[in-house]
Amino acid sequence: MKIKLIFAYVFFVVGAAKIIDWFIFWEQNKEIALRNRNIFIAKYIERFPDFFRLLFANNFLLDALLSMIMFVISGIIFLKEKK
């Protein structure tokens, strides 16, 4: 297996896991999310290690942008591979 395909799979799995994790967390904490968004976001951020907390706490849009970039990169790699 080529190294590019490994990176594509890793990027895709990380992006998909992030989205699935968000939906599962939302379902488990829907009442908090509907009452107070700030408490919900703070509780979501607390789940991650300190390194990732800085990324989420400062700008949630940056996190979404990184996920989209990972999907785009993995998609381009998958499309370029002939197999």
C-alpha positions as CSV (number, residue, x, y, z in Angstrom):
1,M,0.0,0.0,0.0
2,K,1.3,3.4,-0.9
3,I,2.1,6.0,1.7
4,K,-0.3,8.4,0.1
5,L,-3.2,6.0,0.5
6,I,-2.3,5.5,4.2
7,F,-2.4,9.3,4.7
8,A,-5.7,9.5,2.8
9,Y,-7.3,6.7,5.0
10,V,-5.9,8.4,8.2
11,F,-7.3,11.8,7.2
12,F,-10.6,10.4,6.3
13,V,-11.0,8.3,9.5
14,V,-9.9,11.2,11.7
15,G,-12.4,13.6,10.0
16,A,-15.2,11.1,10.1
17,A,-14.5,10.2,13.8
18,K,-14.7,13.9,14.7
19,I,-18.1,14.3,13.1
20,I,-19.5,11.1,14.5
21,D,-18.1,12.1,18.0
22,W,-19.9,15.4,17.7
23,F,-23.2,13.8,16.9
24,I,-23.0,11.2,19.6
25,F,-22.0,13.9,22.2
26,W,-24.9,16.1,21.0
27,E,-27.4,13.2,21.4
28,Q,-26.1,12.5,24.9
29,N,-26.2,16.2,26.0
30,K,-29.1,17.6,23.9
31,E,-30.9,19.1,26.9
32,I,-27.8,21.1,27.9
33,A,-27.2,22.2,24.3
34,L,-30.7,23.5,23.9
35,R,-30.6,25.3,27.2
36,N,-27.2,26.9,27.1
37,R,-24.8,26.7,24.1
38,N,-21.8,28.0,26.1
39,I,-22.0,25.3,28.7
40,F,-22.5,22.7,26.1
41,I,-19.4,23.9,24.2
42,A,-17.3,24.1,27.4
43,K,-18.4,20.5,28.3
44,Y,-17.5,19.3,24.8
45,I,-14.0,20.9,24.9
46,E,-13.3,19.4,28.4
47,R,-13.3,16.0,26.8
48,F,-10.1,16.5,24.8
49,P,-6.4,16.7,25.9
50,D,-4.9,20.1,26.6
51,F,-3.3,20.3,23.2
52,F,-6.6,20.0,21.4
53,R,-8.5,22.2,23.8
54,L,-6.5,25.2,22.7
55,L,-7.6,24.6,19.1
56,F,-11.2,24.3,20.0
57,A,-11.4,27.0,22.7
58,N,-10.0,29.7,20.5
59,N,-11.9,29.1,17.3
60,F,-14.4,26.4,16.5
61,L,-14.4,27.4,12.9
62,L,-10.7,26.5,12.6
63,D,-11.6,23.0,13.8
64,A,-14.3,22.7,11.1
65,L,-11.9,24.0,8.5
66,L,-9.3,21.5,9.4
67,S,-11.8,18.7,9.1
68,M,-12.9,19.9,5.7
69,I,-9.3,20.1,4.6
70,M,-8.6,16.6,5.7
71,F,-11.7,15.3,3.7
72,V,-10.6,17.3,0.6
73,I,-7.0,16.0,0.8
74,S,-8.2,12.4,1.3
75,G,-10.7,12.7,-1.6
76,I,-8.1,14.1,-4.0
77,I,-5.7,11.2,-3.1
78,F,-8.5,8.6,-3.5
79,L,-9.5,10.1,-6.9
80,K,-5.9,10.2,-8.2
81,E,-5.2,6.6,-7.3
82,K,-6.4,4.2,-10.0
83,K,-7.1,1.2,-7.8
